[in-house]
């Protein structure tokens, strides 16, 4: 019997070389990948890119419309509202553009229980293939239409900070409107 039938060959994760990454298309699954570091993209744009674009425009117009129209002329109100709005917009952009954990690891052996036949790649623990993005995501949490891609290992913290910024923004504006 050979080693494969005995199950003695272990899967080894081998990162792609720089030349192999450059040879890959900028499009991985339904993702567009930009700015690579250590063989992984830093910025990705998901398949539902019109939603984050629309939401960015709404956030920019909405936060500054609220600040300029509804608040008293006191400069402190405008500064607090503008800072919370800017923080909300920045956290959203970081979440929407950050690599969510695209799986770029290859394996020396094929067709194990952790093999994605669609991506033809080894899936590390916690990696799930997203049907919307058509790619394997490490630490997959869910697919979020509002950021246009998945929430995974790479952008989970940024997503949580964005949700917190969203709540803080509305709390601050609610309090400022009551004053």
N, C-alpha and C positions, 0 to 999 in steps of 0.2 A: 504494500500500500504506500501511496506517496504521502508527503507531508500535508497536502491540502485535505485529503480524506481524513487524516488523523486530527485535523484542526490545530496543528502545531504552528502554522504560519500566522503570525500576529500582524494586524494591520498597522502600518506605520504611516503617520501623517507626514507628507513631504510637501513643503511649500514650493510653489512654482518659482522658477528662476525669473530674473528680470526680463530676459529675452522672451520667455514664454508668456509673461504677463503682457508685454508690449505687443505680442502677436495676437493676443486675444482681442476681440472686437471691444470697443468701448461699450457695446450693449451686451449685458449679461442677463439672460432671461428677458424680462420686460423692463429692466433697469438700465439707465444710462449712467455710466461710471466715469468720474473725473478725478484727477489728482491722486495718483497712486503713491503710497509710502509703505515700505516693507511688503510689497506685493499685494496690498489690499487698497481698494479705493477709499479716499477720504470723503468724497462727496458723491452722492448718488441721487438721481431723480427717478421717482417711481412711475409706474404705469398710469397712475391717475393724477398726473402733474397739473391739469387745469384746476383741480380743487384747491391745492395749496396756493396757486397763483391768485385765484379768486379770493380766498380767505386772507391773503396778505394785503390785497387791495382794500378789502372790507375793514381789516384791522387798522390799517393806516388812516383811511378816511374816517372811520368810526371813532377812533381814540382822539383824534385831533378835532373832529367836529364836536364831540362832547366837551372837550377842553376849551374850545374857543367860543362856543355858542352858549352853553348852559351855566358856566361858572361865573361867579362874581368877578369883578375886575382885580381882586386881590392877587398879587403875584405869587404868593405862597400856594394858593389853590392850583394855579396853573402849573407851577413847578412840580408839585406832588403828582398831579394828574399826568403831566407830560412824561415824568420819569417812570411812572407805573406803566404807561402806554408803550414807551420805548422798550422797557424790559419785556413786556408781553410780546411785542413784535420780534425782538431779537431772539427770545427763547423759541418762538414759533419757527423762525427761519433756520435756527440751528437744528431743531428737531426735524424739520422737513428736508434738510439737505444732508444731514449726517448719515454716514454709512450705517445701516441697521444691523450689520453682522452677516454680510454675504459670505457664504462658505467658499473659500478659495483653496481648500486643502485637497490634495489628491492622495490616492492610496496605491500601494504597490500591488495589492490583490483586488480582485473584483468579486462582486456579487456576494457580499456578506450580508448579515441582517441589518447593517448600518450603511447600506449602499443605496443611493438614489439613482434609479435607472433613468429618470428624466434628465437629471443634470450630469449623469455619468461620473459621480464623485462620491467619495466616502463622506458619510455624515457623522460628525462627532456627536457626543451625547448632548441632548437638548436641541438638536438641529431638526427643523421640520421644513418640508417643501411647501411653499405657499403657492396656491393655485393662481392667485391674482397676479403675483409678481413673477411666477414661473421660475423660481429660483429657491435654493435651500438657504434658510436663515438660521444662524446660530442664536440660541436663546430666544426663539420665536415666542412672542406674547400674543399678538393679534395683528390683523391687517387693518390699518386705520385709513379710511378714505380721505379724511381731512388733511393728513400730512402726505397723502398720495402713495404711501407704501407701508411696509410692515414696521411694527415696533419689535425690536429684537435686542440682542446683547449690546450692539453698538450704540443705539439711541434710546435705550430704556430710561436712563437717568435724565437725559435731556427732555424726554417726553413727560416724565414726572415733574420736572421743574416747570415745563410749559403749563401743565395743568394747575400747578400751584400759582404760577404767575397770572393765569386766567382768573382764578378765584380771588387773588389779592387785588387785581385790577378792578373787578366788579365790587368788591368790598370797599375799597378806597373811594371809588366813584359814588357808591351808595351813601357812604358817610359824608362825603363832600357835598352831595346834593341836599342832605338833611340840615347841614349847617347854615 
